[in-house]
Amino acid sequence: MKKEKWEAWGKRLLGNLSMGRSLGIQMLVVSLIMAGLGVISLYANRTIEKQANDANLKIVSMTVEKIDEQILTTENQMASYLTSRRSELVEIEKNTLNREYLYAILDKEMKNSFSANSWIQAGFLYNSAGRRMVSFRSSEYSLLADVRDYNQRIVSGKEVFSNDWVARKIGDKVYFVRTMRTLGYYLTVYMDGDSFLKVIEKGENNPFDVLFFTDENRNAISEAALSDEAKKRIRQFGQELIYNAPGETAAVIGSSSARTGLSLIGLRYKSFLQKNIGALQILLAFFMILAVAYIIGWSWFNRKTLVYPVDKLVKAMEEVEKGNLQVKVEEEAYYQEFRCLNYQFNRMVSEIEKLKIDVYEEQLNRQNSELKFLLLQINPHFFLNALNILYTLALTRQTDKIKELVAHLMKHSRYILKARSEKIGVEEELKHIENFIEIQRIRYTYPIQFIREGEPELAGCLIPPMMLYTFVENSVKYGLVDEEEGVHITLRVEKGQKEEEKGTEACPGYYFRLKDCGPGYAQEVLPVLNSGDTLLDRRGEEHYGVANVVQRLAILYHGEAEITFGNGSQGGAQVDIWIPGEKQGEAGMAV
C-alpha cells in the first residue's frame, strides 16, 4: 500500500513534466551534486589538515611544558646551592689557607646538588675575576670544551643575556643556559636541549621532519631552510604558532615557554599536494566551473537535438489531431533516428491526407449526377417557390412577368446542369448570379442590389461552380434589415499574390470578397465557421451548402485555397476567398 502511495505521489509530481524540464532538473541536480562534492572535498581537506596541525601543536606544547618543569627544578637547585654554600663563598675570600679545602666542599656539594638532575649537562662556579673555582659535568670533558669556553665569555661580560634562560648552539649541540650571580660569584648551568628533542624524535608517531629551538630573539637555532615570511611569523608569534601557508614548503608549528624566552619549533615538510593546495583548489574550482559549463552546454545540446525535435513532433501531432493535415516536420535532424521518425511522420500525414481526399472523392463519385455536389445545388425549395410565384402571376394574369420568370428559370436550370464540372469560368458564375437576382426581384417587392467591383474582365479565372452563388443566396435570404432599403450585395474581385512563409516565392491568385448590409454572422458561430466545421449558417442552423464549398476548395486546390468568415466594419456578413491561380490549368474542365 505504501509503495502504491509513493508511486501515485511521484506521478502527480513528475507525471506532467516535459522532457525539456525533466532534463533541465536533472542537469541542475547533477551540477549541485558536483558543486557540493567539490565544496565538501575542500572542507574535508582543510578540516583534516587543521586537526593534524592542532595535534602536532599539542605535542610541541607538551614538550615545552616539560622543559618549563625541568627549568623550574633546575632554578630551584641552583638557588638552593648558592644559599646553602653562602658561608663557604664568604670564607674563601677571607681564608686563603683553607681555600682548597673550601673548593673541595663546594665541588662536592655541586655534584650532590646537580647529579640527580639528568637534564643538566654541566655547571660552573666562577669568581668575579673569571677564575673557575668548581665545576660539574655529566659527560666526557672533551665534549664540554666548547661549553667551558662559552662560559668564559659569560663571566668576562662578552655574552650579555636579555632573559634569564637562553638557548645557544655550542659546538654541535643546543644548550639551555642560565647564570645566577651572588657575592661576586657566577653559577652557570647548561641543560641539554637536544635531549628534549630526542623525546619527540624517537617517538613512534613523530610527525615532524625537523625540530629546533629559537633564542631569546626568536632566531632559529637550526640550519633548516625557512622563507622570510616564515621567519617573520616565528619572530612575531605569541604563545602558540601554526603557520601553514599554501606556498610554504613546510608547515611551521611552534610553542613558546611561559617562563623563559625559549621556543620550540617543528617543521613538517609538505607533499606536492600539500604545497600546492592553493593551486589545486583553484584548479578544482576551475574544473568545477568547467564541469558546470559542460553540463549547461550538454543540456543545451540535448535540448536542441532531443527536446526541440520532440516538441516539434508533438506540436505537429497536435495539429494533426485538430484536423490540420498540411502540417509538416522538418526532416533534417542531428540524430538519424529523428530524421527517420520525421520522414515517416510526414509520409504518414501525406498518406492520411491523400486517403482523406480519396475517400471524399469516392463519396462524391458514388452519388448520382443530381447529388454529385451534395447540397451545393439549388435547394428544392427554390423550385417550389418559383412554381408558387408562377401560380400567383397566372392568377393575376401578369403574362409578361410569367414569360420573364420562365426565361430566367430556363437559364438557371441550364447552369445547374452545367455545374457538374469541377471548375467553371467566373464570368459564367456571375451571369448565373445576376439571373438569380432577377428571379428574386420578381419574387420580392423590396429592392435587391448586386454590385461588382474590382477586375472588369476575368476570362482566365476558373472557380468551382456555385462557389459565389451559395453566399449570394445566403445574403438574399438573411441580408434584409429594412424593406425600404432592401438587400445590398457587393462582390469585389482582384488579382493578387499571397505572401508565403519567409524564404518562399509569393503565389499569384484571385481574391473574392462578398459582403452585404444585413445583420451579419452571430458571434458564437464565427469560430465554428472559421475552424472548418461549416455545417452551420450565420444563425447557427445546419447549412450543407457552405460546408460543401469549403470541402471542394480543399480538394481541388490541395489545401492552398483559403476562406474566412467575418463581419464587416460597418456591419453585414463578409466572406473572403483566395484561390491560387497556378492550379487552374491542372484541373481543367470536367463534364
VEXPA-937052 format. One record per residue (C-alpha): residue number from 0; x negated, y, z; residue in three letters. Coordinates in nm, 2 decimals. Example, Ala and Ser with C-alpha at 12.3 -4.5 7.8 and 13.67 -1.06 7.14 Angstrom:
BEGIN
  dodren    east   north      up  palo
       0   -1.23   -0.45    0.78   ALA
       1   -1.37   -0.11    0.71   SER
//
This chain:
BEGIN
  dodren    east   north      up  palo
       0    0.00    0.00    0.00   MET
       1   -0.28    0.23    0.09   LYS
       2   -0.46    0.16   -0.24   LYS
       3   -0.14    0.24   -0.44   GLU
       4   -0.11    0.57   -0.24   LYS
       5   -0.47    0.67   -0.33   TRP
       6   -0.41    0.58   -0.69   GLU
       7   -0.10    0.79   -0.70   ALA
       8   -0.28    1.08   -0.54   TRP
       9   -0.56    1.05   -0.79   GLY
      10   -0.32    1.05   -1.08   LYS
      11   -0.15    1.37   -0.95   ARG
      12   -0.48    1.54   -0.90   LEU
      13   -0.66    1.43   -1.22   LEU
      14   -0.39    1.30   -1.44   GLY
      15   -0.32    1.63   -1.62   ASN
      16   -0.68    1.73   -1.67   LEU
      17   -0.80    1.78   -2.03   SER
      18   -1.12    1.62   -2.15   MET
      19   -1.29    1.96   -2.16   GLY
      20   -1.20    2.05   -1.79   ARG
      21   -1.29    1.70   -1.68   SER
      22   -1.63    1.72   -1.85   LEU
      23   -1.69    2.07   -1.70   GLY
      24   -1.61    1.95   -1.35   ILE
      25   -1.84    1.65   -1.39   GLN
      26   -2.12    1.88   -1.51   MET
      27   -2.06    2.11   -1.22   LEU
      28   -2.07    1.83   -0.97   VAL
      29   -2.40    1.69   -1.12   VAL
      30   -2.55    2.04   -1.11   SER
      31   -2.45    2.09   -0.75   LEU
      32   -2.59    1.74   -0.66   ILE
      33   -2.92    1.82   -0.83   MET
      34   -2.95    2.16   -0.66   ALA
      35   -2.86    2.00   -0.33   GLY
      36   -3.13    1.73   -0.37   LEU
      37   -3.39    1.99   -0.46   GLY
      38   -3.30    2.21   -0.15   VAL
      39   -3.29    1.90    0.07   ILE
      40   -3.63    1.79   -0.06   SER
      41   -3.79    2.13    0.01   LEU
      42   -3.63    2.15    0.35   TYR
      43   -3.73    1.79    0.44   ALA
      44   -4.09    1.86    0.33   ASN
      45   -4.11    2.18    0.53   ARG
      46   -3.95    2.01    0.84   THR
      47   -4.18    1.71    0.83   ILE
      48   -4.48    1.94    0.79   GLU
      49   -4.37    2.17    1.08   LYS
      50   -4.32    1.87    1.30   GLN
      51   -4.66    1.73    1.22   ALA
      52   -4.82    2.07    1.29   ASN
      53   -4.63    2.10    1.62   ASP
      54   -4.75    1.76    1.73   ALA
      55   -5.11    1.85    1.63   ASN
      56   -5.09    2.17    1.82   LEU
      57   -4.98    1.98    2.13   LYS
      58   -5.29    1.76    2.11   ILE
      59   -5.51    2.07    2.09   VAL
      60   -5.32    2.25    2.37   SER
      61   -5.35    1.94    2.60   MET
      62   -5.73    1.93    2.53   THR
      63   -5.77    2.30    2.62   VAL
      64   -5.57    2.24    2.94   GLU
      65   -5.81    1.96    3.03   LYS
      66   -6.10    2.19    2.96   ILE
      67   -5.95    2.46    3.19   ASP
      68   -5.91    2.20    3.46   GLU
      69   -6.28    2.10    3.43   GLN
      70   -6.39    2.46    3.42   ILE
      71   -6.19    2.54    3.73   LEU
      72   -6.35    2.24    3.90   THR
      73   -6.70    2.34    3.79   THR
      74   -6.65    2.70    3.91   GLU
      75   -6.55    2.58    4.25   ASN
      76   -6.86    2.36    4.27   GLN
      77   -7.08    2.65    4.17   MET
      78   -6.93    2.88    4.42   ALA
      79   -6.95    2.61    4.69   SER
      80   -7.31    2.55    4.62   TYR
      81   -7.41    2.92    4.63   LEU
      82   -7.21    2.97    4.95   THR
      83   -7.34    2.66    5.13   SER
      84   -7.71    2.74    5.04   ARG
      85   -7.70    3.11    5.12   ARG
      86   -7.93    3.07    5.42   SER
      87   -8.19    2.89    5.22   GLU
      88   -8.18    3.16    4.95   LEU
      89   -8.24    3.43    5.21   VAL
      90   -8.51    3.23    5.38   GLU
      91   -8.71    3.17    5.05   ILE
      92   -8.78    3.54    5.02   GLU
      93   -8.90    3.57    5.38   LYS
      94   -9.08    3.24    5.44   ASN
      95   -9.34    3.17    5.18   THR
      96   -9.49    2.88    5.38   LEU
      97   -9.18    2.67    5.37   ASN
      98   -9.08    2.77    5.02   ARG
      99   -9.15    2.44    4.86   GLU
     100   -8.95    2.27    5.13   TYR
     101   -8.66    2.50    5.07   LEU
     102   -8.68    2.44    4.70   TYR
     103   -8.65    2.07    4.77   ALA
     104   -8.34    2.13    4.98   ILE
     105   -8.19    2.34    4.70   LEU
     106   -8.27    2.09    4.44   ASP
     107   -8.13    1.80    4.64   LYS
     108   -7.81    1.99    4.72   GLU
     109   -7.77    2.09    4.35   MET
     110   -7.79    1.72    4.25   LYS
     111   -7.54    1.63    4.52   ASN
     112   -7.30    1.90    4.41   SER
     113   -7.31    1.86    4.03   PHE
     114   -7.39    1.49    3.97   SER
     115   -7.03    1.39    4.04   ALA
     116   -6.91    1.61    3.75   ASN
     117   -6.98    1.41    3.43   SER
     118   -6.90    1.71    3.21   TRP
     119   -7.19    1.92    3.35   ILE
     120   -7.49    1.87    3.12   GLN
     121   -7.74    2.09    3.31   ALA
     122   -7.77    2.35    3.58   GLY
     123   -8.04    2.61    3.66   PHE
     124   -8.12    2.83    3.95   LEU
     125   -8.35    3.13    3.88   TYR
     126   -8.45    3.43    4.08   ASN
     127   -8.43    3.78    3.96   SER
     128   -8.80    3.77    3.84   ALA
     129   -8.69    3.50    3.60   GLY
     130   -8.88    3.21    3.76   ARG
     131   -8.69    2.88    3.77   ARG
     132   -8.65    2.76    4.12   MET
     133   -8.45    2.43    4.08   VAL
     134   -8.26    2.26    3.80   SER
     135   -8.02    1.97    3.74   PHE
     136   -7.98    1.77    3.42   ARG
     137   -7.77    1.47    3.33   SER
     138   -7.96    1.37    3.02   SER
     139   -8.32    1.35    2.89   GLU
     140   -8.52    1.66    2.94   TYR
     141   -8.62    1.67    2.57   SER
     142   -8.25    1.73    2.49   LEU
     143   -8.24    2.02    2.73   LEU
     144   -8.54    2.21    2.60   ALA
     145   -8.32    2.44    2.39   ASP
     146   -8.08    2.48    2.68   VAL
     147   -8.37    2.59    2.91   ARG
     148   -8.50    2.84    2.65   ASP
     149   -8.15    2.98    2.62   TYR
     150   -8.12    3.01    3.00   ASN
     151   -8.44    3.23    3.00   GLN
     152   -8.25    3.47    2.77   ARG
     153   -7.97    3.49    3.02   ILE
     154   -8.20    3.57    3.31   VAL
     155   -8.40    3.82    3.11   SER
     156   -8.08    4.00    3.01   GLY
     157   -8.12    3.94    2.64   LYS
     158   -7.79    3.75    2.64   GLU
     159   -7.50    3.95    2.77   VAL
     160   -7.16    3.80    2.82   PHE
     161   -6.83    3.97    2.79   SER
     162   -6.64    3.68    2.96   ASN
     163   -6.73    3.45    3.24   ASP
     164   -6.74    3.14    3.02   TRP
     165   -6.87    3.14    2.67   VAL
     166   -6.92    2.87    2.41   ALA
     167   -7.26    2.85    2.24   ARG
     168   -7.41    2.61    1.99   LYS
     169   -7.76    2.54    2.13   ILE
     170   -7.96    2.30    1.92   GLY
     171   -7.71    2.05    1.77   ASP
     172   -7.46    2.07    2.05   LYS
     173   -7.19    2.31    2.17   VAL
     174   -7.20    2.41    2.54   TYR
     175   -6.97    2.60    2.77   PHE
     176   -7.20    2.83    2.97   VAL
     177   -7.12    3.00    3.30   ARG
     178   -7.36    3.22    3.51   THR
     179   -7.29    3.33    3.87   MET
     180   -7.52    3.59    4.04   ARG
     181   -7.57    3.63    4.42   THR
     182   -7.85    3.78    4.63   LEU
     183   -8.06    3.83    4.32   GLY
     184   -8.03    3.47    4.21   TYR
     185   -7.88    3.33    3.89   TYR
     186   -7.69    3.00    3.88   LEU
     187   -7.62    2.89    3.53   THR
     188   -7.42    2.57    3.44   VAL
     189   -7.39    2.41    3.10   TYR
     190   -7.09    2.19    3.02   MET
     191   -7.10    1.96    2.72   ASP
     192   -6.83    2.09    2.48   GLY
     193   -6.88    1.81    2.23   ASP
     194   -6.76    1.56    2.49   SER
     195   -6.42    1.72    2.48   PHE
     196   -6.41    1.70    2.10   LEU
     197   -6.50    1.33    2.11   LYS
     198   -6.20    1.26    2.33   VAL
     199   -5.98    1.36    2.03   ILE
     200   -6.21    1.24    1.75   GLU
     201   -6.24    0.89    1.90   LYS
     202   -5.86    0.86    1.94   GLY
     203   -5.67    0.61    1.72   GLU
     204   -5.45    0.87    1.57   ASN
     205   -5.68    1.16    1.53   ASN
     206   -5.50    1.40    1.29   PRO
     207   -5.80    1.64    1.24   PHE
     208   -6.08    1.63    0.99   ASP
     209   -6.28    1.90    1.17   VAL
     210   -6.28    2.02    1.53   LEU
     211   -6.47    2.32    1.66   PHE
     212   -6.47    2.59    1.93   PHE
     213   -6.49    2.96    1.90   THR
     214   -6.70    3.20    2.10   ASP
     215   -6.56    3.49    2.31   GLU
     216   -6.53    3.70    1.99   ASN
     217   -6.33    3.42    1.82   ARG
     218   -6.61    3.34    1.58   ASN
     219   -6.61    2.98    1.47   ALA
     220   -6.89    2.77    1.61   ILE
     221   -6.89    2.54    1.31   SER
     222   -7.01    2.51    0.95   GLU
     223   -6.66    2.44    0.82   ALA
     224   -6.56    2.65    0.52   ALA
     225   -6.29    2.89    0.61   LEU
     226   -6.13    3.16    0.39   SER
     227   -6.14    3.52    0.50   ASP
     228   -5.77    3.51    0.58   GLU
     229   -5.81    3.20    0.80   ALA
     230   -6.10    3.37    0.99   LYS
     231   -5.88    3.68    1.03   LYS
     232   -5.59    3.46    1.17   ARG
     233   -5.83    3.29    1.41   ILE
     234   -5.96    3.62    1.55   ARG
     235   -5.61    3.76    1.59   GLN
     236   -5.40    3.47    1.73   PHE
     237   -5.28    3.47    2.09   GLY
     238   -5.23    3.16    2.29   GLN
     239   -5.15    2.92    2.00   GLU
     240   -5.21    2.92    1.63   LEU
     241   -5.05    2.73    1.33   ILE
     242   -5.18    2.87    1.00   TYR
     243   -5.05    2.66    0.71   ASN
     244   -5.05    2.89    0.41   ALA
     245   -4.98    2.71    0.08   PRO
     246   -5.30    2.84   -0.08   GLY
     247   -5.53    2.73    0.20   GLU
     248   -5.74    2.41    0.17   THR
     249   -5.67    2.31    0.53   ALA
     250   -5.40    2.37    0.80   ALA
     251   -5.55    2.56    1.09   VAL
     252   -5.43    2.45    1.44   ILE
     253   -5.56    2.64    1.74   GLY
     254   -5.52    2.69    2.12   SER
     255   -5.70    2.93    2.35   SER
     256   -5.79    2.89    2.71   SER
     257   -5.58    3.07    2.96   ALA
     258   -5.88    3.11    3.20   ARG
     259   -6.16    3.19    2.96   THR
     260   -6.22    3.33    2.61   GLY
     261   -6.27    2.98    2.47   LEU
     262   -6.06    2.85    2.18   SER
     263   -6.03    2.51    2.03   LEU
     264   -5.96    2.49    1.65   ILE
     265   -5.86    2.19    1.45   GLY
     266   -5.87    2.17    1.07   LEU
     267   -5.66    1.92    0.87   ARG
     268   -5.75    1.93    0.51   TYR
     269   -5.46    1.92    0.28   LYS
     270   -5.39    1.68    0.00   SER
     271   -5.34    1.80   -0.35   PHE
     272   -4.96    1.81   -0.29   LEU
     273   -5.00    2.00    0.04   GLN
     274   -5.25    2.25   -0.10   LYS
     275   -5.02    2.32   -0.40   ASN
     276   -4.69    2.31   -0.22   ILE
     277   -4.61    2.67   -0.32   GLY
     278   -4.68    2.59   -0.68   ALA
     279   -4.49    2.26   -0.65   LEU
     280   -4.19    2.45   -0.50   GLN
     281   -4.20    2.69   -0.79   ILE
     282   -4.23    2.40   -1.03   LEU
     283   -3.94    2.22   -0.86   LEU
     284   -3.73    2.53   -0.88   ALA
     285   -3.82    2.57   -1.25   PHE
     286   -3.73    2.21   -1.32   PHE
     287   -3.40    2.25   -1.13   MET
     288   -3.32    2.56   -1.34   ILE
     289   -3.43    2.37   -1.65   LEU
     290   -3.21    2.07   -1.54   ALA
     291   -2.91    2.30   -1.48   VAL
     292   -2.97    2.47   -1.82   ALA
     293   -2.99    2.13   -1.98   TYR
     294   -2.67    2.03   -1.82   ILE
     295   -2.50    2.35   -1.93   ILE
     296   -2.64    2.30   -2.28   GLY
     297   -2.54    1.94   -2.28   TRP
     298   -2.19    2.04   -2.16   SER
     299   -2.16    2.30   -2.44   TRP
     300   -2.29    2.04   -2.69   PHE
     301   -2.04    1.78   -2.57   ASN
     302   -1.76    2.04   -2.58   ARG
     303   -1.85    2.13   -2.93   LYS
     304   -1.90    1.78   -3.06   THR
     305   -1.64    1.59   -2.85   LEU
     306   -1.39    1.82   -2.68   VAL
     307   -1.32    2.06   -2.97   TYR
     308   -1.27    1.78   -3.23   PRO
     309   -1.04    1.60   -2.99   VAL
     310   -0.85    1.92   -2.91   ASP
     311   -0.81    1.99   -3.29   LYS
     312   -0.69    1.64   -3.34   LEU
     313   -0.44    1.67   -3.05   VAL
     314   -0.31    2.00   -3.18   LYS
     315   -0.27    1.86   -3.53   ALA
     316   -0.07    1.56   -3.39   MET
     317    0.15    1.81   -3.20   GLU
     318    0.21    1.99   -3.53   GLU
     319    0.30    1.66   -3.70   VAL
     320    0.53    1.58   -3.41   GLU
     321    0.71    1.92   -3.48   LYS
     322    0.75    1.81   -3.84   GLY
     323    0.47    2.01   -4.00   ASN
     324    0.32    1.77   -4.24   LEU
     325    0.10    2.04   -4.41   GLN
     326   -0.15    2.04   -4.12   VAL
     327   -0.50    1.91   -4.20   LYS
     328   -0.80    1.84   -3.98   VAL
     329   -1.15    1.94   -4.09   GLU
     330   -1.32    1.61   -4.18   GLU
     331   -1.67    1.74   -4.12   GLU
     332   -1.79    1.65   -3.77   ALA
     333   -2.11    1.58   -3.58   TYR
     334   -2.03    1.22   -3.50   TYR
     335   -1.95    0.96   -3.76   GLN
     336   -1.66    0.83   -3.56   GLU
     337   -1.49    1.16   -3.56   PHE
     338   -1.55    1.20   -3.94   ARG
     339   -1.38    0.86   -3.99   CYS
     340   -1.10    0.95   -3.75   LEU
     341   -1.03    1.29   -3.91   ASN
     342   -1.03    1.14   -4.26   TYR
     343   -0.79    0.86   -4.16   GLN
     344   -0.56    1.12   -3.98   PHE
     345   -0.55    1.34   -4.29   ASN
     346   -0.48    1.04   -4.51   ARG
     347   -0.21    0.92   -4.27   MET
     348   -0.04    1.26   -4.27   VAL
     349   -0.06    1.28   -4.65   SER
     350    0.09    0.93   -4.67   GLU
     351    0.37    1.03   -4.43   ILE
     352    0.44    1.35   -4.64   GLU
     353    0.44    1.15   -4.96   LYS
     354    0.66    0.89   -4.81   LEU
     355    0.90    1.15   -4.68   LYS
     356    0.92    1.32   -5.02   ILE
     357    0.96    0.98   -5.19   ASP
     358    1.24    0.89   -4.95   VAL
     359    1.42    1.22   -5.00   TYR
     360    1.39    1.20   -5.38   GLU
     361    1.51    0.84   -5.37   GLU
     362    1.81    0.95   -5.18   GLN
     363    1.88    1.22   -5.44   LEU
     364    1.84    0.97   -5.73   ASN
     365    2.09    0.73   -5.57   ARG
     366    2.36    0.99   -5.58   GLN
     367    2.57    1.03   -5.88   ASN
     368    2.54    1.33   -6.11   SER
     369    2.82    1.52   -5.92   GLU
     370    2.64    1.48   -5.59   LEU
     371    2.28    1.50   -5.71   LYS
     372    2.21    1.82   -5.53   PHE
     373    2.42    1.71   -5.23   LEU
     374    2.64    2.00   -5.13   LEU
     375    2.44    2.26   -5.33   LEU
     376    2.70    2.26   -5.60   GLN
     377    3.01    2.47   -5.57   ILE
     378    3.23    2.39   -5.28   ASN
     379    3.56    2.21   -5.39   PRO
     380    3.74    2.49   -5.21   HIS
     381    3.62    2.72   -5.48   PHE
     382    3.83    2.53   -5.75   PHE
     383    4.13    2.52   -5.52   LEU
     384    4.10    2.89   -5.46   ASN
     385    4.07    2.95   -5.83   ALA
     386    4.38    2.74   -5.91   LEU
     387    4.57    2.93   -5.64   ASN
     388    4.46    3.26   -5.80   ILE
     389    4.58    3.14   -6.14   LEU
     390    4.91    3.03   -5.99   TYR
     391    4.96    3.37   -5.83   THR
     392    4.87    3.55   -6.15   LEU
     393    5.11    3.34   -6.35   ALA
     394    5.39    3.42   -6.12   LEU
     395    5.32    3.79   -6.16   THR
     396    5.28    3.74   -6.54   ARG
     397    4.93    3.90   -6.54   GLN
     398    4.82    3.73   -6.86   THR
     399    4.51    3.94   -6.92   ASP
     400    4.37    3.86   -6.58   LYS
     401    4.45    3.49   -6.63   ILE
     402    4.26    3.49   -6.96   LYS
     403    3.97    3.67   -6.79   GLU
     404    3.96    3.43   -6.49   LEU
     405    3.98    3.13   -6.72   VAL
     406    3.68    3.26   -6.92   ALA
     407    3.48    3.31   -6.60   HIS
     408    3.57    2.96   -6.48   LEU
     409    3.45    2.81   -6.80   MET
     410    3.12    2.98   -6.77   LYS
     411    3.09    2.87   -6.41   HIS
     412    3.16    2.51   -6.50   SER
     413    2.90    2.51   -6.78   ARG
     414    2.64    2.64   -6.54   TYR
     415    2.73    2.37   -6.28   ILE
     416    2.68    2.10   -6.54   LEU
     417    2.35    2.26   -6.64   LYS
     418    2.24    2.29   -6.27   ALA
     419    2.14    1.92   -6.27   ARG
     420    1.79    2.03   -6.39   SER
     421    1.51    2.07   -6.14   GLU
     422    1.44    2.43   -6.24   LYS
     423    1.62    2.69   -6.45   ILE
     424    1.54    3.04   -6.57   GLY
     425    1.60    3.31   -6.31   VAL
     426    1.79    3.52   -6.57   GLU
     427    2.04    3.23   -6.62   GLU
     428    2.09    3.21   -6.24   GLU
     429    2.15    3.59   -6.23   LEU
     430    2.41    3.57   -6.51   LYS
     431    2.59    3.29   -6.32   HIS
     432    2.59    3.51   -6.00   ILE
     433    2.74    3.80   -6.20   GLU
     434    3.00    3.57   -6.34   ASN
     435    3.07    3.45   -5.98   PHE
     436    3.10    3.81   -5.86   ILE
     437    3.36    3.88   -6.14   GLU
     438    3.57    3.59   -6.02   ILE
     439    3.56    3.72   -5.66   GLN
     440    3.66    4.07   -5.78   ARG
     441    3.97    3.92   -5.94   ILE
     442    4.04    3.73   -5.61   ARG
     443    3.99    4.01   -5.36   TYR
     444    4.12    4.36   -5.36   THR
     445    3.82    4.52   -5.18   TYR
     446    3.51    4.63   -5.39   PRO
     447    3.22    4.38   -5.43   ILE
     448    2.89    4.53   -5.55   GLN
     449    2.58    4.33   -5.66   PHE
     450    2.27    4.54   -5.73   ILE
     451    1.95    4.40   -5.88   ARG
     452    1.62    4.58   -5.82   GLU
     453    1.25    4.53   -5.90   GLY
     454    1.13    4.35   -6.21   GLU
     455    1.36    4.42   -6.51   PRO
     456    1.27    4.10   -6.70   GLU
     457    1.17    3.77   -6.56   LEU
     458    1.17    3.55   -6.87   ALA
     459    0.89    3.32   -6.74   GLY
     460    1.02    3.27   -6.39   CYS
     461    1.18    2.93   -6.32   LEU
     462    1.36    2.86   -5.99   ILE
     463    1.57    2.57   -5.86   PRO
     464    1.94    2.60   -5.97   PRO
     465    2.18    2.76   -5.72   MET
     466    1.89    2.89   -5.51   MET
     467    2.00    3.25   -5.52   LEU
     468    2.37    3.17   -5.58   TYR
     469    2.40    2.99   -5.24   THR
     470    2.30    3.30   -5.05   PHE
     471    2.51    3.54   -5.26   VAL
     472    2.81    3.31   -5.20   GLU
     473    2.74    3.34   -4.82   ASN
     474    2.72    3.72   -4.84   SER
     475    3.06    3.74   -5.02   VAL
     476    3.21    3.51   -4.76   LYS
     477    3.05    3.66   -4.44   TYR
     478    2.93    4.01   -4.55   GLY
     479    3.26    4.20   -4.52   LEU
     480    3.29    4.45   -4.24   VAL
     481    3.53    4.71   -4.38   ASP
     482    3.76    4.65   -4.67   GLU
     483    3.73    5.01   -4.79   GLU
     484    3.35    4.98   -4.80   GLU
     485    3.37    4.62   -4.94   GLY
     486    3.07    4.40   -4.98   VAL
     487    2.73    4.53   -5.09   HIS
     488    2.47    4.27   -5.20   ILE
     489    2.12    4.37   -5.31   THR
     490    1.87    4.14   -5.48   LEU
     491    1.51    4.25   -5.52   ARG
     492    1.27    4.05   -5.73   VAL
     493    0.89    4.13   -5.75   GLU
     494    0.58    3.96   -5.88   LYS
     495    0.32    3.93   -5.61   GLY
     496    0.03    3.74   -5.47   GLN
     497    0.04    3.57   -5.14   LYS
     498   -0.28    3.61   -4.94   GLU
     499   -0.41    3.27   -4.83   GLU
     500   -0.65    3.19   -4.55   GLU
     501   -0.98    3.37   -4.54   LYS
     502   -1.22    3.24   -4.80   GLY
     503   -0.95    3.12   -5.04   THR
     504   -0.81    3.29   -5.35   GLU
     505   -0.48    3.47   -5.35   ALA
     506   -0.19    3.27   -5.51   CYS
     507    0.04    3.45   -5.77   PRO
     508    0.41    3.41   -5.74   GLY
     509    0.75    3.58   -5.70   TYR
     510    0.93    3.74   -5.41   TYR
     511    1.31    3.74   -5.38   PHE
     512    1.49    3.94   -5.11   ARG
     513    1.86    3.91   -5.07   LEU
     514    2.04    4.13   -4.82   LYS
     515    2.39    4.25   -4.76   ASP
     516    2.57    4.51   -4.54   CYS
     517    2.76    4.25   -4.32   GLY
     518    2.72    4.17   -3.95   PRO
     519    2.40    3.96   -4.02   GLY
     520    2.29    3.64   -3.86   TYR
     521    2.37    3.56   -3.50   ALA
     522    2.05    3.60   -3.29   GLN
     523    2.08    3.25   -3.14   GLU
     524    2.10    3.10   -3.49   VAL
     525    1.78    3.26   -3.64   LEU
     526    1.53    3.04   -3.45   PRO
     527    1.71    2.73   -3.57   VAL
     528    1.72    2.85   -3.93   LEU
     529    1.35    2.96   -3.94   ASN
     530    1.24    2.63   -3.78   SER
     531    1.36    2.44   -4.09   GLY
     532    1.67    2.29   -3.93   ASP
     533    1.90    2.48   -4.16   THR
     534    2.23    2.29   -4.13   LEU
     535    2.38    2.60   -3.96   LEU
     536    2.51    2.91   -4.13   ASP
     537    2.49    3.26   -4.00   ARG
     538    2.77    3.20   -3.75   ARG
     539    2.62    2.87   -3.62   GLY
     540    2.86    2.64   -3.82   GLU
     541    2.74    2.35   -4.03   GLU
     542    2.64    2.45   -4.38   HIS
     543    2.46    2.20   -4.60   TYR
     544    2.41    2.43   -4.90   GLY
     545    2.14    2.63   -4.72   VAL
     546    1.97    2.31   -4.60   ALA
     547    1.97    2.17   -4.95   ASN
     548    1.79    2.48   -5.08   VAL
     549    1.52    2.46   -4.82   VAL
     550    1.46    2.09   -4.88   GLN
     551    1.44    2.13   -5.25   ARG
     552    1.20    2.42   -5.22   LEU
     553    0.97    2.20   -5.01   ALA
     554    0.99    1.91   -5.25   ILE
     555    0.95    2.10   -5.58   LEU
     556    0.67    2.32   -5.45   TYR
     557    0.50    2.07   -5.22   HIS
     558    0.54    2.29   -4.91   GLY
     559    0.39    2.60   -5.07   GLU
     560    0.72    2.79   -5.10   ALA
     561    0.84    3.00   -4.81   GLU
     562    1.18    3.11   -4.69   ILE
     563    1.26    3.34   -4.40   THR
     564    1.59    3.43   -4.25   PHE
     565    1.65    3.75   -4.06   GLY
     566    1.85    4.07   -4.02   ASN
     567    1.77    4.40   -4.20   GLY
     568    1.65    4.71   -4.01   SER
     569    1.99    4.87   -4.08   GLN
     570    2.20    4.56   -4.02   GLY
     571    2.31    4.29   -4.25   GLY
     572    2.17    3.94   -4.33   ALA
     573    1.84    3.92   -4.51   GLN
     574    1.67    3.62   -4.68   VAL
     575    1.31    3.64   -4.81   ASP
     576    1.19    3.37   -5.05   ILE
     577    0.85    3.33   -5.20   TRP
     578    0.77    3.07   -5.47   ILE
     579    0.43    3.01   -5.63   PRO
     580    0.40    3.09   -6.00   GLY
     581    0.14    2.84   -6.10   GLU
     582    0.36    2.54   -6.02   LYS
     583    0.64    2.64   -6.26   GLN
     584    0.50    2.47   -6.57   GLY
     585    0.43    2.15   -6.39   GLU
     586    0.79    2.06   -6.30   ALA
     587    0.93    2.15   -6.64   GLY
     588    1.30    2.13   -6.72   MET
     589    1.46    1.80   -6.62   ALA
     590    1.81    1.71   -6.76   VAL
//
